[in-house]
Amino acid sequence: MGKTQGDRLKVFKSALLEIAYILAGALIIFLLFQVTLQNSIVDGSSMEPNLMNGDRLLVSKVSYVFSEPKRGDIVIFPSPYSDGREFIKRIIGLPGETVQIVSGEVRINGTLIDEPYLVNKDTRSYPATVIPTGEYFVMGDNRPVSLDSRQGWTVKRADINGKAWLVFYPFKSFGFAPNHKFADIAAGAVLLPIFILRRQENSH
């Protein structure tokens, strides 16, 4: 016995409801992604060899919602030169600390810090300077070529857009971003399959 018009209407309504659920779920996921992650491209050699020119990475925009930036974190922030770019650097000094560089060696409050991520060292010095409250002293890993806080500027807490989380392209570079210490890498794991929904935003 064939389906009645009422049966067909029920099937049609059921299909529409299922589609609505799928669309609603996709919208929620998309909005969640927009709020929590940013897709960026490394532009330049200032973080080599840990982040290479052209590396594409996901930046967590929620890493610092419940905690403050830490020494060793790789962060994204607007260019201090007001040229519309974004910079990507590593946090070296925290608010209120005294930073000094002697022949390339960084001292915080007089103590030499451990920098296992550093490969391309520099020999330049920087005078002992107190980092302003609410601001951070940042440097690139490729010290000889990096434009960073050694030029006399620091990064305000409010200007930090996020923390580098995952390099997803090229595939040979795939892996978590080389933050010196991090504990929140799993926070965005559920969002990884949808990273392609985010437009690319250049970082320097």
N, C-alpha and C positions, 0 to 999 in steps of 0.2 A: 504494500500500500504506500503511495507516494506521500511526500510531505505536504502538509496543508500550508496555506498562506500564513497562518499564525506561526507555524513552526519555522518557516523561512524568515519571518520577521524577528523571531527570537534569536536565530543564528546570526542575523545581520546586526542586531543590537549587541550581541555578545562580542562580535568581531570589532565593532566600533569601540566598545568599552575596553577591550584588550589593547587596541591601538592607542586609545587615550592614555592608558596606564603606561605604555611604553614611551610615549612622547613626554609625559609628565616626568617619568624617571630620567629620561635623557636630559630634559631641561634642568632638573635638580642637579644631576651630575655635572652638567656644563657650568652652571652657576657656581657650584662648589669648586670646580677647577679654577674658574676665573678669580675667585676670592683667595684661594690658597697657593696657586702656583703661577709662575711666569716663565715663559720660554725665551731664553736669551742666547745670543751668539757672541762668543769671545772675539773681539776685534783688536788685534795687536799682539805683541809678544811679551807684554809686561809680566805675565804669570807663567811663562815657560820655565822649566819643561813640564810643570804640573798641570797647566791648562794651556792648550795650544791655540794659536790663531785659527779661527774657524770652528772650534769646538762648539757644539750646541748643547746647552744644558738647561735643566729645570731648576728654577730658583724658588725656594720655599718662602712664601710671604707671611707665614704664620709661625715661623720658628721663634720669634721674639715676642709673641703675644703674652706668654707666661714666664719668660725668662729674658735676661739681658744678653747682649752680644758678648762673646768670650774671646779671649786671646787665641789666635789661630784660626778663627772663623774667616771664611772667604765671603765677602759681602758685595752687594750691588748698590750703587748710589749715583745720584746725578753728578756729572762732571763739575768740579769746582771752578772750571773756566767758563761756565755759562755758554757752552757751545752746543747744547742740545744732546750731547752724548751721555751714555752711562759708563761709569767706571766699574771695574771689578778688581778688588784688592784684598789683602789679608789684614785682619786686625792685629796690630802689634802692641799698642799701648791703650790702656783703659782710662776712663775719666779720673782726673786727680793724680795720676801717676806721673813720675818724672822719667822721661825717656832721654837717653843719650846714646849716640853711636860713636864708637872709637875705632877708627880704621876698619869699618864695616861690621864690627861686632856690636850688637844691640844690648844695652843695659837698661833695665827697668828698676827704678829706685836703687840704682847702684849695683844691681845683681845681673850678671850675664844670663840671658835667657836661652833656652834650648830651641833650636830651629832645625829639626830633622828634615823638613821639607825643602830646605835651601840648598840649591845646587850652584847656581850662578851668583857667586859672592861679589861683593864690592869692597872697595877700600876707603871710601869716603867717610868723613866724620860728620856728626851733627851735635850741636851744643846741647847741654842738659836743659830740657824744657819741660815745664809742667803742662800737662794736657788739661784743657779747660773742662769744667764740669759739664757732663752731658755730651761730651765729644770723644772721638776715637782717633788714634794715630794709626794710619794704615800704610802698608808698603806692598809693592809687587814682589813676587818671588824671583823675578829676573832683575835683580837689584841694579845692574849696570845701566839698564835702559828705562827703568820704570819711572814714570812721573807720579809722585806720591807725596805723603806728608812731609818728606824731607824738603819739599819746595815751600814749606811754611804754612800749609793749611791742614785742618783736621776735618773730620766728618761728624756732623751733628747726628745724634740718635734719631731724630725725626726724619733725617734724610736717607737712612738706610732702608732700601726697598725690600731687602730679603737676603737670605743666606743660600749660597750655591749648594745644591743638593745632589743632582745626578747629571753626569755627562751621558747623553744618549746617542750622539753622532759626532764624528764617524765611529763605526762599530769597533775599530781597534782601540778607541779611547773609552769605550763604554764602561761605566762604573760610577760609584759614588764620588762626588767631588772631594778632592784631597784636603778637607778641613783637618786641622791638626788634632782637634778633639771635638767629637760630636756625638750626640745621643738621640737625635731626633730623626734619623734617616728613615725610619719606618713610618713616620707620620703621614707621608704622602704616598705610600706604596700602593694604596688602593686606587690612586688616581693615575698611576703611570700609563695604563692602556689608553687613556684619552688625551695624552699630551699633544697629539696632533691637532686638537681643536683650538689650540692657543696660537695667536699670531706671533710671529717672531719679532723680538725687540732687541736691537743691537746693544751690546755692551762693550766697553773698551777696557 
